[in-house]
Amino acid sequence: MEAKELCKKFGITPSKAKGQNFLIDGNIVNKIIKASNLKSNDVVLEVGPGLGVLTEKLLSSAGKVIAIELDRKASSMLKERFVKEIKSGKLSLVEEDVLRVNFPAIGLSDFEFKLVANLPYSITSKIFRLFLEVGPRPSEMVVMIQKKVARRIIAKPGDMSLLSLSVQLYSDPEVLFDVSPNCFWPAPEVDSSVVKLKLKKDINPADYKLVFRLARMGFASKRKQLHNNLSGGLGKDNEAIKKIISELGWNEKIRAQDLSVPDWVTLSKRIQELL
């Protein structure tokens, strides 16, 4: 059944406020499935299944799919569309805000599942933070996000942001392909991209609290030089911060966006000595 027919049958009106732009292009769905490299015993988490176009393909490729859908009308439609899969336990439908889900209660733990989804664009950064820093952490993510956000997460020093730092510290990100607005209904006003993030298993988020404390200070005023942001945020003497920057061989005019991921880790170790 076509997207418009499904919406009409179940009384679903795509909400611009909720960012409901349903993926309808089968070719894009197949490319996402191929990129996910799913095995018959894989557990897949899908956030925002919408009309179930991607869900259907996930069910035919993975061992189990857990789909989180907040919209009640969409959930009702999914329950009817996938009644057999839900009854058999192959599909578990969680009617909840993804940011409030009790993941251990639904059987998800670190590196034992894959996240494959067309993410809600309005909360992309929050979803990344959840699954990269807070957990549970998937083994990898293959997700559709806004094109400009996709470019931000693979940024190089000079264009770094708090988001790119987080994504690159905890994973190896790659932009797979771009997606036209015409692949959705209704068509969004932005271009999209599918990205793959392979998470680093040897990274413990608890070990990097100071890195992100410093990064939040550094990126708070991107036009300011890093030593000014850090000295103000830490309540430390500006000259002491400048001395550390100089000893690291950096220009004292350096800004937060100029630092690489290893730079932030090195800086945090030196700053730790001041605290």
N, C-alpha and C positions, 0 to 999 in steps of 0.2 A: 504494500500500500504506500502511495506517495505521501510525502511530508504534509502537504496541505490537507489531504484526505484524513490522515491520522489526527491532525489538529482539529479538524471539523468534527470528526466522530467523537472525540473525547473533550471537546469544548476548550481546547488549548489555544490561547492567543499569545503568540510570541511577545514577551515583555522586553522592551528596550531597556527599562530600568534594571532588569535582572540579567541583561546581556544575553538574551536567548536568541542565538543565531544557530539554527540547527544544521549540522553537517549533513549534506545530502548526496555528495559526489562519491559514487562507489569506487572510482579509481583512486581517489585520495585515501579512502578507507583501506583499500587493499595495500597501498604503499605503507600505511601506518602499521598494518599487520605484518608485512614483510620485514619492516625495520625492527619490529619488536622481537622477532626471532623466537616465537613462542613454542614451547614444548608441551606435550600432552599432560605433563604433571605440574605445569606452572600455575601459580595462583596470581591472578591479575586484579588490581584495584582500578576501577574506572570512576572518575569524579565527574559528575554532571553528564550522565548518559543521554539525557534529553529524550529523543524519540527512539533510541535504541539501535540506530544504524550501525554504529561501531560495536555496540554490545553484541549484536547478532554474530558478527565475524569473530569477536573475541571468544564467544562461546564455542565456536566450531574449531578453534585453534588451541585454547588453553584447557587446563583441567578444571579450574573453578574461577568464576568471576564474582567479585564483590563490587556492586555498583552503588554509589552514594548519590542520591537525588533528593534535593530539598523541596522541589515543586510537587505539590500533592497531585495535581492533575496529570503531570508527566509520570509520576509514580503509579497512578491508577492505570494508565495506559500500558506501562511496562509490565505490570502484574498480569494484565490480560494477554499481552503479546507473548510473554514468556512464561505462561502458566506451567507448562511441562518442566521447563528448566528450573523454575523455582521449587516445584514440588519434588524434583529429584535431588535438589541440593546443589546443582551445578551453578546456579545463579542465586546469590544472596543480595537482596535489595534492602539497603539501609536508608530509611527516610529521615534524613538528618542533615544539618549543616556540617560540612566536612571539617570545619575548624572546631567543632564541638564533639566530634565522634570519640567514643572510648574504644580505641583500636585494639587493645588487648582483649576486650570483651567480644570482638568479632573475629578474633583469631589471627591478627596480624602482628608479626614481630620483625625485628631488623633483618634485612637482606633475604627474607623468605618469600618475597612477592615482587612483582613488577607493577609500576604505575603506568598505565596506558590510557590516555584521555584527551578529549578536546576540552581544555580547562576553561572555567569561567574567567574571562580576561580581567574582570574587575578585582579579583582576589589572587591573581597569579603570584605576586610577590609573597603574599601570606602563605600560599600553598607551598611554594618553594622553601620558605623558612620552616614550615611545619615538617616537611619530609626530609629536609637536609640537616636541620639543626635539632629539632625537638624529637622527632621520631613518631612512629616507627619509620625506619629508613628502608626504602626499596633497594633492590640490587641495581635497578636502573629505571629511568623514566623515559618514555617516548610520548611526548605531549605536544599538542597544538597550542601555540601562544601567539600573541600579537607580534608582528614582524619586528617592530622597533624594540620590543623587549628581548626578542631572540638575538638581535645584534648587540644589545647591551650586555647580555650574559657572556658573550665571547669577546668582550672588549679587551684591548691591550693597554698597557701603561700609557697614560696621557688622556685616556677616556674611561678610566675605571670608575666604578660606583660601588656603593655598599652591596647592591645586588650582585654585581659581577664578582666581587670579592668573595661573597658567600658561596655562590655557585661554583666558582673555580677552586675554592679551598676544599669543598666537600665532594666535588665530582669533576669529571672530565667532560665538558659540554661540547656538543657539535650540532651545527645547524644542518639538517638533512635536506629540506626542500621548502620552497615557498608555496603558499596556497592562495589562490585568487578569491576575492569576495563572492564570485559567482558560484563557488562550491558550497555556499550556505544558503539557507532560506530562513528568514529574509536576509538579503545580502548585507553584511556589516559595512561600516564606513572605513574600515581599516584592512590592511593586508595582514596575512597570517603566515606563520612558519611552523614547521614541525621540527622539534629538536630532540636530541637524545642526550641524556645525562647518565653516565656510568659512575655510580657512587664509589668512593674510595673507602674500602673496608677498614683500613688502618688509621683512619681519622676519628678521634674521639672529640665530639663537640665540647665536652667539659674542659678540654685542654686549651681551648681557644677563646675563652671568655674575655681575656684582656685584649686580644686582637680586635674583637668586635667593640669592646668598650672604647678603645682608641680610634677605631675606624668611624664609629658614630660621631665622635668629637671631630675627627678630621673632615668628614663629609658634611658636617652641619653647616659650614660656611665655605663652600667650595672655592670661592674667590680668594679667601684668606690663605696665607702661607701656613704650612702645616705646623710649624713651631708655635705660631700664635694660637691656633686652635687647641693644640695639646697643652700648652702652658696654662691657658685659661680653663680648660676642662679639668685638668689635673690639680690646678692650684699650685703649680710648681714654677720656679724661676724660669723665665724665658731663655736666659743664657744657658741654663743647664740643658734644656731641650735642644738648643742650637748646637751645643757641644756634642751631644749624641749624634745629631744629624751630620755634623762635620766629620766625626770619627768614623761614621759609616761610609764616608766618601761621597755624600750627596750634597747637592747645591742647597744652601740654606733657604733659597726661595721656593723649594719644592712644595707642591700641593698634594693633597690626598689622592687625587685622580692620577698622579704620576707614579704611584707606587704599585709594584707587582704583588702578587700573593706572597711569595717568599720574602719580599721587603717588609711586609706587615708583620710577618712572623718574627723576623730578625729584630725589627723595631720593638716589638712587644717584649722580647727578652731583655733588651737594653733598658727599656722603660721600667721593667719590673725591679731593676736594681735601685731605682729612685724611690720606689714606693715602700 
